[in-house]
């Protein structure tokens, strides 16, 4: 099908949330994603924090959608089968001077109707490894798996007949009488409405139709991942007092759903949005700043590093903070732009999706589906099952008994299930983000060869077509030795 009513550009958490919300209605919806899977950009490379709303100015869109989204998370997690844990957050003050900032943050949170906020003496917090003068306790802050959340939204949308076109880049837009002509690397399409959820590329999309009146300032954030053996270092998220001049929350210590701990992110305004390198210098800086909070963090605790990119509408000179812009194109009716959606974008996504759906309803009469599938069935991981449950599965299918990833105890059956996803995403990262194969201490050193064998044997994927995570990230360029028939 080449004709759609709504075309969404971008398969990150915002685009996927909008797709899922629109899938409740009798609409023809398509999502164009230039990556090889959803959550291939900023939506996977962040802290995975469900924010509460203490850091955004009252009356701002950031505050409104953050608070609304926070309230929606548990229901979504229950229905779509992704995890969320309400571990809470401590914003710590090292001295009396910083205590005044905690009081200000508490007032901002109260103005945004964030419940349960409390300033505690440093001796009262439930963190034996953290020493501080005082702390603001935020009980409604939680953690999730950002990539799994995005995948859950997208796969549920796909199950409700939203079309996802992966490895499909939008190269041109033209306004027509009844909508838009959309040129892509996989052909031309028509749509009545275009939703620009392209993240860091949002300005490029706008410029295809009109002169943008804003700039995008990429801000790179690097993270360190600590081994699970150090999970007991913290019980909740530990944040410093925010760095005002950068418009970011500073290097924080975040427990994850899977038991690792994250240190970061850094904040570097850079020119190249594709420059997602991690550096030895920043590793030292992150460890230094994290040890100012928890001195007990050892060097050998780090098992990996990654970086993500924030989409900022304000430069470093301007202070780095700007509100979201969610609006129809100034000169182009039918183009809905989502601009500058940075943190707390993950938390805000479900609320933003409802707002965009409301905007679309002003142009298209929305009719609710009778057969909408609100739930996404997701079974327990093999590693979480009882021995009896594991035994039953193995008797039915011996692939459940073959461990592919030793670090995370992932079976061959789980890898096959990950590669059989509704979106048709079949990269090494697609496997990793769906079943955790390759996320353990050896970082894929053992399991990669076995996943490649499954991709080749079970899915008939030629090794020369196998990708790590993106369209141009080939794992192989051929075989070193091939047997040819005479």
LINQUI-V570435 format. One line per field, one symbol per residue. ss: DSSP state (A for helix, B for strand, O for the rest). psi: psi as a letter, one per 20 degrees, with the letter a starting at -180 (. if undefined). A space follows every 50 residues. Layout:
BEGIN
ss->???
psi->???
END
This chain:
BEGIN
ss->OOBBBBBBBOOOAAAAAAAAAAOOBOOOBBBBBOOOOOOOOOOOOOOOBB OOOOOOOOOOAAAAAAAAAAAAAAAAAAAAOOOBBOOOBBBBBOOAAAAA AAAAAAAAAAAOOOOOOBBBBAAAOOOOOOOOOBBBBBOOOBBBOAAAAA AAAAAAAAAOOOBBBBOOOBBBBBBBOOBBBBBBOOBBBBBBBBBBOOAA AAAAAAAOOOOOOOOOBBBBBBBBBBOAAAAAAOOOBBBOOOBAAAOBOO OBBBBOOOOOBBBBOOOBBOOOOOOOOOOAAAAAAAAAAAAOOOOOOOAA ABBBBBBBBBBBOOOOOOOOOOOOBBBBOOOOOOBBBBBOOOOOAAAAAA AAAAAAAAAAOOOOOOOBOOOOOOOOOOOOOAAAOOAAAAAAAAAAOAAA AOBBBOOOOBBAAAAAAAAOOOOOOOOAAAAAAAAOOOOOOOOOOOOAAA AAAAAAAAAOOOAAAOBOOOOOOBOOOOOOOOOOOO
psi->piprhpppopkahghhggggghiirnqopqpppirirrkichihmaikpo rhkiippqiqhggghggggghiggggghhikqqppmirpooqpiahgihh hghghgggghhjkpqjpppqqhiiqlnhjpprgrqopnijqaqrohhhgg gggghhghhkjppporloppiqppprgkcqpoprikaqrqqhqponljch jhhhggiihroqkrqpopoppqqqpqqhijhihqhrpoqrpqogiikrir orooqrhiirppparaooprhoiinkqqqhghgggggghhihgniioqgj hpirqrqrpqnqiprghiiipqrqoorqphjnqioopopknaplhghigh hhghghhhghiihpopppqhkpoiqoporqqgiiqqhgggggghhhoihi jopgohgjlprhhhggghikqiikpmrhhhggihjjpjjahiljhgighh gggghgghjkpphiipqgirhkmphqjaqhpppqq.
END
